[in-house]
Amino acid sequence: MTIANKNDANKEAVLAALALVRQALENSPETAEVARALDQCARLELAIRQFHAEGIRFAAFTLLRMVLSHGTGFTEPVQLATRALKEALEVAGFPH
């Protein structure tokens, strides 16, 4: 029982961090890059809600690489929120 509660708490923490990434993206100028990142946010949320490990790993990897790679045009709030998401994924033990 304790493990399930911890997993639920971890899941909620990651979803909250993901919501902050999504909000930062929605407050960014509309570009094709932002639209693709928002699509990855939707994919990651679905995978997390379904506890689909491979889906989480793929969507998280893609989103993190997309935003945190050198030379991207994402705003600082998006990058900060994405780093926080990466940390939440690590704490939760989700693959990325």
TORPA-760586 format. One record per residue: residue number from 1; residue in one letter; chain; x, y, z of N, C-alpha, C in turn. Coordinates in steps of 0.2 Angstrom, whole numbers, plus 5000, padded with zeros to 4 digits. Example, Ala and Ser with C-alpha at 12.3 -4.5 7.8 and 13.67 -1.06 7.14 Angstrom:
<nodes>
 resi resn chain neast nnorth  nup caeast canorth caup ceast cnorth  cup
    1    A     A  5066   4972 5039   5062    4978 5039  5066   4984 5039
    2    S     A  5064   4989 5035   5068    4995 5036  5064   5000 5039
</nodes>
This chain:
<nodes>
 resi resn chain neast nnorth  nup caeast canorth caup ceast cnorth  cup
    1    M     A  5004   4994 5000   5000    5000 5000  5004   5006 5000
    2    T     A  5010   5006 5004   5014    5012 5004  5017   5014 4997
    3    I     A  5019   5008 4994   5022    5009 4988  5018   5012 4983
    4    A     A  5011   5010 4983   5006    5013 4978  5006   5021 4979
    5    N     A  5005   5022 4986   5004    5029 4987  5010   5034 4985
    6    K     A  5016   5031 4986   5022    5034 4984  5022   5035 4976
    7    N     A  5020   5030 4973   5020    5030 4966  5015   5035 4963
    8    D     A  5009   5036 4967   5004    5041 4965  5007   5048 4966
    9    A     A  5010   5049 4972   5013    5055 4974  5019   5057 4968
   10    N     A  5023   5052 4967   5028    5053 4962  5025   5055 4955
   11    K     A  5020   5052 4953   5016    5053 4947  5013   5060 4947
   12    E     A  5010   5062 4952   5007    5069 4953  5012   5074 4953
   13    A     A  5018   5073 4956   5024    5078 4956  5026   5079 4949
   14    V     A  5027   5074 4945   5029    5074 4938  5024   5078 4934
   15    L     A  5018   5076 4935   5012    5079 4931  5012   5087 4932
   16    A     A  5013   5089 4939   5013    5096 4941  5019   5099 4937
   17    A     A  5025   5096 4937   5031    5099 4934  5030   5099 4926
   18    L     A  5026   5094 4923   5025    5095 4916  5020   5100 4915
   19    A     A  5015   5101 4919   5010    5107 4918  5014   5114 4918
   20    L     A  5019   5114 4922   5023    5121 4922  5027   5121 4915
   21    V     A  5029   5116 4913   5032    5116 4906  5027   5118 4901
   22    R     A  5022   5115 4901   5016    5117 4896  5014   5124 4897
   23    Q     A  5014   5127 4903   5012    5134 4904  5017   5138 4901
   24    A     A  5023   5137 4902   5029    5141 4900  5029   5141 4892
   25    L     A  5028   5135 4889   5027    5135 4882  5021   5139 4879
   26    E     A  5016   5138 4882   5010    5142 4880  5011   5149 4881
   27    N     A  5015   5152 4885   5017    5159 4886  5022   5161 4881
   28    S     A  5025   5157 4877   5030    5158 4873  5027   5160 4866
   29    P     A  5031   5164 4862   5029    5165 4855  5027   5159 4851
   30    E     A  5022   5159 4847   5020    5153 4844  5025   5152 4838
   31    T     A  5028   5146 4838   5032    5144 4833  5031   5137 4832
   32    A     A  5034   5134 4826   5033    5127 4825  5037   5123 4830
   33    E     A  5042   5125 4833   5046    5122 4838  5042   5122 4845
   34    V     A  5039   5127 4846   5034    5127 4852  5028   5122 4851
   35    A     A  5026   5122 4845   5020    5117 4844  5022   5110 4845
   36    R     A  5028   5108 4842   5031    5102 4843  5032   5100 4850
   37    A     A  5035   5105 4854   5036    5103 4861  5029   5102 4865
   38    L     A  5024   5106 4863   5018    5105 4866  5015   5098 4865
   39    D     A  5016   5096 4858   5014    5089 4856  5017   5084 4861
   40    Q     A  5024   5085 4862   5027    5080 4866  5025   5080 4873
   41    C     A  5023   5086 4876   5020    5087 4882  5014   5082 4883
   42    A     A  5009   5083 4878   5003    5079 4878  5005   5071 4878
   43    R     A  5010   5069 4874   5012    5062 4873  5015   5060 4880
   44    L     A  5019   5064 4883   5022    5062 4890  5016   5062 4895
   45    E     A  5011   5066 4895   5006    5066 4900  5002   5060 4899
   46    L     A  5000   5058 4893   4997    5052 4892  5000   5046 4894
   47    A     A  5007   5045 4893   5011    5040 4895  5011   5039 4902
   48    I     A  5012   5045 4906   5013    5045 4913  5006   5043 4916
   49    R     A  5000   5045 4913   4994    5043 4916  4993   5036 4915
   50    Q     A  4995   5033 4910   4994    5026 4909  5000   5021 4911
   51    F     A  5005   5024 4915   5011    5021 4917  5014   5017 4912
   52    H     A  5015   5020 4906   5018    5016 4900  5025   5018 4900
   53    A     A  5029   5014 4903   5036    5015 4904  5040   5017 4897
   54    E     A  5039   5013 4892   5042    5015 4886  5040   5022 4883
   55    G     A  5033   5023 4883   5030    5029 4881  5033   5035 4885
   56    I     A  5034   5034 4892   5037    5039 4896  5044   5041 4894
   57    R     A  5048   5035 4893   5055    5036 4891  5056   5040 4884
   58    F     A  5052   5038 4879   5052    5041 4873  5050   5048 4873
   59    A     A  5044   5049 4876   5042    5056 4876  5046   5061 4880
   60    A     A  5048   5058 4886   5052    5063 4890  5059   5064 4887
   61    F     A  5062   5059 4884   5069    5060 4880  5068   5065 4875
   62    T     A  5063   5064 4871   5062    5069 4865  5061   5076 4868
   63    L     A  5056   5077 4873   5055    5084 4875  5061   5087 4878
   64    L     A  5065   5083 4882   5071    5086 4886  5076   5087 4880
   65    R     A  5077   5083 4876   5082    5085 4870  5080   5091 4866
   66    M     A  5074   5091 4865   5071    5096 4861  5072   5103 4864
   67    V     A  5071   5103 4870   5071    5110 4874  5078   5111 4876
   68    L     A  5082   5106 4879   5088    5108 4883  5094   5107 4878
   69    S     A  5093   5106 4872   5099    5105 4867  5102   5112 4866
   70    H     A  5108   5113 4865   5111    5119 4863  5108   5122 4857
   71    G     A  5107   5128 4857   5105    5132 4850  5098   5132 4849
   72    T     A  5094   5129 4854   5086    5130 4853  5084   5137 4855
   73    G     A  5078   5138 4852   5075    5145 4853  5070   5145 4859
   74    F     A  5070   5141 4863   5066    5141 4869  5067   5146 4874
   75    T     A  5062   5149 4877   5064    5155 4882  5067   5152 4888
   76    E     A  5069   5156 4892   5072    5154 4899  5067   5151 4903
   77    P     A  5061   5154 4904   5056    5150 4908  5054   5143 4906
   78    V     A  5054   5142 4899   5053    5135 4897  5059   5131 4898
   79    Q     A  5065   5133 4898   5071    5129 4899  5071   5128 4907
   80    L     A  5070   5133 4911   5070    5131 4918  5064   5126 4920
   81    A     A  5058   5127 4917   5053    5122 4919  5055   5115 4917
   82    T     A  5058   5115 4911   5060    5108 4908  5066   5105 4913
   83    R     A  5070   5109 4915   5075    5106 4920  5072   5104 4926
   84    A     A  5067   5107 4929   5063    5105 4934  5059   5099 4933
   85    L     A  5057   5098 4927   5053    5092 4925  5058   5086 4925
   86    K     A  5064   5087 4922   5069    5082 4922  5071   5080 4929
   87    E     A  5071   5084 4934   5073    5083 4941  5067   5079 4944
   88    A     A  5061   5081 4942   5055    5077 4945  5055   5070 4942
   89    L     A  5056   5069 4936   5057    5062 4933  5062   5058 4936
   90    E     A  5068   5061 4937   5073    5057 4941  5071   5055 4948
   91    V     A  5068   5060 4952   5066    5058 4958  5061   5053 4958
   92    A     A  5056   5053 4954   5051    5048 4953  5053   5042 4951
   93    G     A  5059   5041 4948   5061    5035 4945  5058   5033 4938
   94    F     A  5056   5039 4935   5053    5037 4928  5059   5037 4923
   95    P     A  5058   5033 4918   5064    5033 4913  5063   5039 4909
   96    H     A  5069   5041 4907   5070    5047 4902  5076   5047 4899
</nodes>
